[in-house]
Amino acid sequence: VEATTDVPTSDGKLTEQEHVRIWRRFDAVGRCLEIAYFDAPGRPTVGADGWHRALYEYSGTGTLKSAASFGTDDHPAAGKHGYAKRENVFDSTGTLADSRFFDPAGAAVVVRTVVTQVVPDSVAGKAGLKVGDVLLAYAGREIHSLPYYRSLTTQPRA
């Protein structure tokens, strides 16, 4: 299934020079497999996320396994978040356990988990975490993604 959406510019007008056409391809159950941005005449263009096209791959259970982004030249391209590909890793129960990030050349990208919100009476709040803190390690293990941190904090401790 394919779908095309015309997106107005920030001022709400559809102009020949500025508006973007978004093309999407879906699988039989409605998951987006591919998305691409084009200008009004139909030329590839870069969307707000910093890439022209993205491909999504799903597991047999329907969870997102990977997402890869490409530039208008169809080569891997890092978007505004600094990576060109994200691969999700799941534990034996199917729960997201980790995410790995890669640059356009396929090299691993180091990401950090930054605290964006702290509930005052939560464990994090009582531990003294503040917005803007970077989580480096938990229980002696380096934190290299938010899903990995969540998997560490939800598994039983020995």
C-alpha positions in Angstrom: 0.0 0.0 0.0 1.3 3.4 -0.9 0.2 6.9 0.3 1.2 10.4 -0.6 0.6 13.4 1.6 1.0 17.1 0.6 2.3 19.0 3.6 1.8 22.8 3.8 4.6 25.0 4.9 4.8 26.7 8.3 2.6 29.5 7.2 -0.1 27.0 6.1 0.1 27.7 2.4 0.9 25.2 -0.3 3.5 26.8 -2.5 5.1 25.4 -5.6 8.6 26.2 -4.2 8.3 25.2 -0.6 5.8 22.4 0.2 6.9 18.8 0.6 5.3 15.7 -0.6 5.7 12.7 1.7 5.5 9.3 0.1 5.0 6.2 2.4 4.9 2.5 1.7 3.0 0.2 4.2 2.8 -3.6 4.7 -0.4 -5.5 4.8 -1.0 -4.7 8.5 -0.4 -1.0 8.2 3.3 -0.7 9.4 5.3 1.9 7.6 8.1 0.2 5.6 9.5 3.2 3.8 9.0 7.0 3.8 10.5 9.6 1.4 10.3 13.4 1.0 9.9 15.2 -2.4 9.5 18.8 -3.4 6.5 20.0 -5.4 8.0 19.1 -8.8 8.8 15.6 -7.5 12.6 15.9 -6.8 14.0 14.2 -3.8 14.4 16.6 -0.9 15.4 16.4 2.8 12.7 16.4 5.5 12.8 18.0 8.9 14.6 15.0 10.4 17.6 15.6 8.1 17.2 12.7 5.6 15.4 12.1 2.3 14.3 8.5 2.8 14.0 6.0 5.6 13.5 2.2 5.6 12.0 0.3 8.5 12.3 -3.4 9.2 10.0 -5.3 11.7 10.4 -8.6 13.5 8.0 -11.5 13.2 6.1 -10.1 16.2 5.7 -6.7 14.6 8.3 -4.8 16.7 10.7 -2.4 15.0 14.0 -4.1 14.4 15.8 -1.4 12.5 15.5 2.0 10.9 17.9 3.4 8.3 18.0 6.8 6.7 19.4 7.9 3.4 20.2 11.2 1.6 19.0 12.4 -1.7 21.9 10.5 -3.3 20.5 7.3 -1.8 23.6 6.8 0.4 23.2 6.3 4.1 22.8 9.7 5.8 22.8 10.8 9.5 19.7 12.6 10.4 19.4 15.4 13.0 20.0 12.9 15.9 23.4 12.1 14.5 23.0 8.5 13.3 22.1 6.8 10.0 20.9 3.5 11.3 19.3 2.2 14.5 19.1 -1.5 15.4 16.9 -2.6 18.2 17.7 -5.7 20.3 15.1 -7.6 22.1 15.3 -10.0 25.1 13.8 -13.5 25.2 10.4 -12.1 26.2 10.3 -9.7 23.2 11.0 -6.6 25.3 13.2 -4.0 23.9 16.6 -4.5 25.7 19.0 -2.3 23.7 19.4 0.0 20.7 22.5 0.4 18.7 23.3 3.3 16.5 25.5 3.6 13.4 26.9 6.4 11.3 26.7 6.5 7.5 29.8 4.4 7.1 28.4 1.7 9.4 30.6 2.6 12.4 29.1 2.5 15.9 27.9 5.9 17.2 28.3 6.5 20.9 25.1 7.9 22.4 24.4 9.0 26.0 21.2 8.9 28.0 20.3 12.3 29.3 17.7 12.8 32.0 14.9 15.0 30.7 12.4 14.7 33.6 12.6 13.7 37.2 9.5 12.9 39.3 10.3 14.4 42.8 9.2 11.4 44.9 10.5 8.7 42.5 13.5 6.6 43.1 15.5 8.8 40.7 14.3 12.0 42.5 15.2 10.5 45.9 18.6 9.5 44.5 19.3 13.2 43.5 19.1 12.9 39.7 18.4 16.2 38.0 17.3 17.2 34.5 20.3 17.3 32.3 22.3 14.7 34.1 23.9 12.1 31.9 23.5 8.5 33.0 26.9 6.8 32.6 26.6 3.6 34.5 24.2 1.5 36.5 25.1 -1.5 38.7 28.6 -1.3 37.3 27.5 -1.5 33.6 28.0 1.3 31.1 24.7 2.8 29.9 24.9 3.2 26.1 21.2 3.6 25.3 17.9 4.3 27.1 16.4 0.8 26.3 19.6 -0.8 27.8 19.2 1.4 31.0 15.6 0.4 31.3 16.5 -3.3 30.9 19.1 -3.0 33.6 16.7 -1.2 36.0 13.9 -3.7 35.5 15.8 -7.0 35.7 16.1 -8.7 39.1 19.5 -7.9 40.7 21.6 -10.8 41.9 
